[in-house]
Amino acid sequence: MDDSNPIHSDAPKKQNDTAPNTPPPAKPVELNAAGERIAVDQTEEARVKAKEAQDSIEHGQKDILDRIKTGERWMIFFTAIVAFTTVGQFLQSGCNNASTAKQIDKIIGAAHTQACAAQQIAAASRRNATAAESFSLSAKGIETKTGEAVNNFQRLASATQQAANVARESLTSVQRAQMAFAGQLTVQKKIDQNKITDLTFTLPWENLGDTATVNTRDRANWKIFPNSGIPSDFDFADLPGNDQRQYDIPAKGYGRSTLTINPFDISLVTGKLGRIYVWGWMAYNDVFPGTPRHLTEFCDEITNFTATADDVTSPSTEFKWGDLSLCTTHNCYDKECKDYQERVKDMRQ
């Protein structure tokens, strides 16, 4: 490129502040597509830029105004909703207040009614209290008289019961079964091959009462003691060989206990070498309910027992005896017997 180009020759030169004539500034240049220099009008460019800026501002303002108008519309809409809601609440509140007022009136009326009822109840309670006090005084008097009457009745009932017990005991004691050993004896010979093998002793019991015995049991025993007699400390225990029997005896009737004795043992008695004793007991109930079990015990010596021949086994020999003599002990009734509890404890009632 030639440096003598007038565009470049017109380029501003440095001047001092005192130059009277300052030439106008040179227009800016730019190269075109061909590489040539083209002057640019800066004023027009500034005007275009200003116009664009103005348009941008106006557009922004318009956009802001539009937004403001839209916000105002929404504000009006929400305000209307709030207003309508407020009016609805006001109307509802008015209705509620009216209903509440009616309810309050009803409550006041009910309270007044209850107050009147309470006053009536209080008055009735005072009357009841007065009546109760009067009744209490009357009741105390009645209670006193009733207590006296009850005491008298109890005394009368006790006396009546005692009389009934006495009458029952009297009736029971008179009519109940009462067993006693009759004191009679029979002897029966048992003969086998023309010999007396055994002698059967029968000891009778007699019911002295007007009613029968119930659940009757008895046991009889015998033993030959020396001529000195039965020892004073003898315990009258049951001996083996004689089983107890069970039966009932009617009113005024008889029962029998049996003993089997060998003839050779009897020969000791007939020969005056010993003495024969029999003892036993009978336990029974009477027909009256609730009465205790009864017991009768006996002990006797068969005295003066003799035989018509020395051969006590001969079928022709006869035996005789005297009375039954009571022992000094073991003749008793019921709880008078020392062994009463032992005798009846295992018996069926």
C-alpha positions in Angstrom: 0.0 0.0 0.0 1.3 3.5 -0.9 2.1 5.7 2.1 1.2 8.7 0.1 -2.5 8.0 0.2 -4.3 11.2 1.0 -6.3 9.4 3.8 -3.1 8.8 5.6 -1.8 12.2 4.8 -4.8 13.7 6.5 -4.2 11.8 9.7 -4.1 14.2 12.7 -0.8 15.5 13.7 0.2 16.7 17.1 -0.7 20.2 17.7 -0.2 22.5 20.6 -3.1 24.0 22.6 -2.6 27.5 21.0 -3.4 26.6 17.4 -6.1 28.9 16.2 -7.7 26.6 13.7 -8.3 23.0 14.7 -9.3 20.8 11.8 -12.3 18.5 12.2 -11.5 15.0 13.3 -11.1 12.6 10.5 -13.8 10.0 9.9 -13.1 6.5 10.9 -12.4 4.1 8.0 -12.6 0.4 7.6 -11.7 -1.9 4.9 -14.3 -3.4 2.6 -14.2 -6.8 1.0 -11.7 -5.7 -1.6 -9.4 -4.2 0.9 -10.3 -0.6 0.2 -10.8 2.0 2.9 -14.4 3.1 3.5 -15.3 6.1 5.8 -18.0 5.4 8.4 -20.6 7.8 9.6 -20.4 7.6 13.3 -23.3 9.9 13.9 -25.7 7.6 12.0 -24.4 4.7 13.9 -24.9 6.5 17.2 -28.4 7.4 16.1 -29.2 3.8 15.2 -27.9 2.6 18.5 -29.8 5.2 20.3 -33.0 4.1 18.4 -32.4 0.5 19.3 -31.8 1.4 23.0 -34.9 3.5 23.0 -36.9 0.6 21.4 -35.5 -1.8 24.0 -36.4 0.6 26.8 -39.9 1.1 25.5 -40.3 -2.7 25.0 -39.2 -3.3 28.6 -41.5 -0.6 29.9 -44.4 -2.1 28.0 -43.5 -5.5 29.3 -43.4 -4.1 32.8 -46.8 -2.4 32.3 -48.3 -5.5 31.0 -47.1 -7.4 34.1 -48.4 -4.7 36.3 -51.8 -4.9 34.7 -51.8 -8.6 34.9 -50.9 -8.4 38.6 -53.6 -5.8 39.2 -56.1 -8.2 37.6 -55.0 -11.0 39.8 -55.1 -8.7 42.8 -58.6 -7.7 42.0 -59.6 -11.3 41.5 -58.1 -12.4 44.9 -59.6 -9.4 46.6 -63.0 -10.3 45.3 -62.6 -13.8 46.5 -61.5 -12.5 50.0 -64.5 -10.2 50.0 -67.0 -12.9 49.1 -65.4 -15.2 51.7 -65.6 -12.5 54.3 -69.2 -11.8 53.5 -70.0 -15.5 53.6 -68.3 -15.9 57.0 -70.1 -12.8 58.3 -73.4 -14.3 57.2 -72.6 -17.7 58.6 -71.4 -16.0 61.8 -74.7 -14.2 62.0 -76.6 -17.5 61.6 -74.3 -19.2 64.2 -74.8 -16.3 66.6 -78.5 -16.6 66.2 -78.4 -20.3 66.8 -76.1 -19.9 69.7 -78.4 -17.3 71.2 -81.3 -19.7 70.9 -79.2 -22.5 72.5 -78.1 -20.1 75.3 -81.8 -19.2 75.9 -82.6 -22.9 76.0 -79.7 -23.6 78.4 -80.8 -20.7 80.6 -84.3 -22.0 80.6 -83.2 -25.5 81.4 -80.9 -24.2 84.2 -83.9 -22.3 85.6 -86.0 -25.5 85.5 -83.2 -27.5 87.2 -82.9 -24.8 89.8 -86.6 -25.0 90.6 -86.3 -28.8 90.6 -83.3 -28.6 92.9 -85.3 -26.4 95.3 -88.1 -28.9 95.3 -85.7 -31.8 95.9 -84.1 -29.8 98.8 -87.5 -29.2 100.3 -88.5 -32.8 99.9 -85.1 -33.9 101.4 -85.8 -31.7 104.4 -89.2 -33.3 104.8 -87.7 -36.7 104.4 -85.0 -35.9 107.0 -87.7 -34.8 109.4 -89.7 -38.0 108.7 -86.5 -40.1 109.1 -85.7 -38.5 112.4 -89.2 -39.3 113.6 -89.0 -42.8 112.2 -85.6 -43.3 113.9 -87.1 -42.3 117.2 -90.0 -44.7 116.6 -87.6 -47.4 115.4 -85.5 -47.1 118.5 -88.5 -47.7 120.6 -89.6 -50.6 118.4 -86.0 -51.9 118.5 -86.0 -51.9 122.2 -89.3 -53.7 122.4 -88.2 -56.0 119.6 -85.0 -56.8 121.4 -86.8 -57.6 124.5 -89.3 -59.8 122.6 -86.4 -61.5 120.8 -84.6 -62.3 124.1 -87.9 -63.6 125.5 -88.4 -65.7 122.4 -84.9 -67.0 122.5 -85.3 -68.0 126.1 -88.6 -69.6 125.3 -87.1 -71.4 122.3 -84.2 -72.6 124.4 -86.5 -73.9 127.1 -88.6 -75.5 124.4 -85.6 -77.2 122.9 -84.4 -78.4 126.2 -87.9 -79.8 126.9 -87.9 -81.4 123.4 -84.4 -82.9 124.1 -85.5 -84.2 127.4 -88.7 -85.7 125.9 -86.7 -87.2 123.0 -84.1 -88.6 125.4 -86.9 -90.0 127.5 -88.6 -91.5 124.5 -85.3 -92.9 123.2 -84.2 -94.3 126.5 -87.6 -96.0 127.0 -88.1 -97.3 123.4 -84.6 -97.8 122.1 -83.1 -101.3 121.9 -81.4 -102.4 125.1 -79.4 -105.6 124.9 -78.6 -107.6 128.0 -76.9 -111.0 128.7 -79.8 -113.1 129.9 -77.7 -115.3 132.2 -79.2 -118.6 131.0 -77.1 -121.3 129.5 -77.8 -124.4 127.5 -75.4 -127.2 126.4 -75.7 -129.5 123.4 -73.6 -132.6 122.8 -72.0 -133.3 119.4 -71.6 -137.1 118.9 -69.4 -138.6 116.3 -68.7 -142.4 116.1 -70.4 -142.9 119.4 -68.2 -140.4 121.1 -68.9 -136.9 122.4 -66.5 -134.8 120.4 -67.7 -131.3 121.3 -70.0 -129.5 123.7 -71.9 -126.4 122.3 -72.7 -123.7 124.9 -75.4 -121.3 124.0 -75.4 -117.9 125.7 -78.7 -116.0 125.2 -79.0 -112.2 124.6 -82.3 -110.4 125.3 -83.5 -107.2 123.8 -85.3 -105.3 126.6 -86.3 -102.4 124.4 -89.4 -101.6 122.3 -87.5 -101.3 119.0 -85.1 -103.6 117.1 -81.3 -103.5 117.0 -79.5 -102.4 113.9 -76.2 -103.6 112.6 -75.6 -105.9 115.6 -72.3 -107.7 116.2 -71.2 -109.9 119.0 -68.3 -112.0 120.2 -68.1 -114.7 123.0 -65.0 -116.3 124.6 -64.3 -119.0 127.2 -61.3 -120.1 129.1 -60.5 -122.4 132.0 -58.6 -120.7 134.8 -57.0 -122.2 137.9 -59.1 -122.6 141.0 -57.8 -119.2 142.1 -60.1 -117.7 139.5 -59.7 -115.1 136.9 -56.8 -112.7 137.4 -57.7 -109.1 138.5 -55.6 -107.7 135.7 -57.2 -109.8 132.9 -57.8 -107.7 129.8 -60.8 -109.7 128.4 -59.4 -109.7 124.9 -61.0 -111.7 122.2 -59.4 -115.2 121.8 -58.8 -116.9 118.4 -61.2 -119.6 117.4 -64.5 -117.7 117.8 -65.5 -115.3 115.0 -67.8 -112.4 115.6 -71.2 -112.6 114.1 -73.6 -110.1 112.7 -77.4 -110.1 113.0 -80.3 -108.0 114.3 -82.6 -108.7 117.3 -86.3 -107.6 117.2 -88.0 -105.8 120.0 -88.4 -108.0 123.1 -86.5 -110.7 121.2 -83.6 -113.0 121.8 -80.2 -113.6 120.2 -77.6 -116.3 121.0 -73.9 -116.5 121.2 -72.4 -120.0 120.9 -69.2 -121.5 122.2 -67.7 -124.9 121.3 -65.7 -126.6 124.1 -63.8 -129.9 124.0 -65.0 -132.5 126.5 -61.5 -133.1 127.8 -61.3 -129.4 128.8 -64.7 -129.8 130.6 -63.2 -132.7 132.5 -60.9 -130.3 134.3 -63.9 -128.4 135.6 -65.9 -131.5 136.5 -62.7 -132.9 138.2 -62.4 -129.7 140.3 -59.1 -128.9 138.7 -60.1 -125.5 137.3 -62.9 -123.0 136.8 -64.5 -122.0 133.5 -65.3 -118.4 132.6 -67.2 -116.9 129.6 -67.0 -113.3 128.5 -67.9 -111.3 125.4 -69.6 -108.2 124.0 -72.4 -107.0 121.7 -72.3 -103.7 119.7 -75.4 -102.3 117.9 -77.3 -99.3 116.9 -80.9 -98.4 117.7 -83.5 -97.2 115.2 -83.4 -93.5 116.2 -81.2 -91.3 113.9 -78.3 -89.5 115.3 -77.9 -91.7 118.4 -74.5 -93.2 119.2 -73.6 -96.8 118.9 -74.4 -98.9 121.9 -72.2 -101.5 123.6 -73.0 -104.3 126.2 -70.2 -106.3 127.8 -70.4 -109.4 130.1 -68.3 -111.8 132.1 -69.6 -114.8 134.0 -68.3 -117.9 135.7 -70.2 -121.2 135.0 -70.4 -122.5 138.6 -71.0 -126.1 139.8 -70.4 -127.7 136.5 -70.7 -131.5 136.9 -71.0 -134.7 134.8 -73.0 -137.8 135.5 -70.1 -140.1 134.6 -66.3 -139.9 134.7 -66.2 -140.6 130.9 -67.1 -137.2 129.6 -67.0 -138.6 126.0 -69.7 -141.2 126.5 -72.9 -140.4 124.7 -74.9 -141.3 127.8 -73.0 -138.7 130.0 -75.1 -135.8 131.1 -73.8 -132.4 132.2 -75.3 -130.1 134.8 -74.4 -126.6 136.1 -75.5 -124.1 138.5 -76.1 -120.4 138.0 -73.9 -118.0 136.0 -72.0 -115.8 138.5 -71.1 -112.3 137.5 -67.4 -111.3 137.4 -66.4 -108.3 139.4 -65.5 -106.4 136.2 -66.4 -106.3 132.5 -70.2 -106.1 133.1 -71.2 -102.7 131.7 -73.2 -100.7 129.1 -72.2 -98.1 126.5 -69.7 -95.5 127.7 -69.5 -97.0 131.1 -67.3 -99.6 129.5 -63.6 -98.6 129.6 -62.9 -100.0 126.1 -66.0 -98.4 124.5 -64.2 -96.3 122.0 -62.0 -99.2 120.9 -64.9 -101.5 120.5 -67.0 -99.2 118.4 -64.4 -97.3 116.3 -64.2 -99.8 113.5 -67.9 -100.7 113.6 -70.2 -99.6 110.9 -72.8 -97.1 112.1 
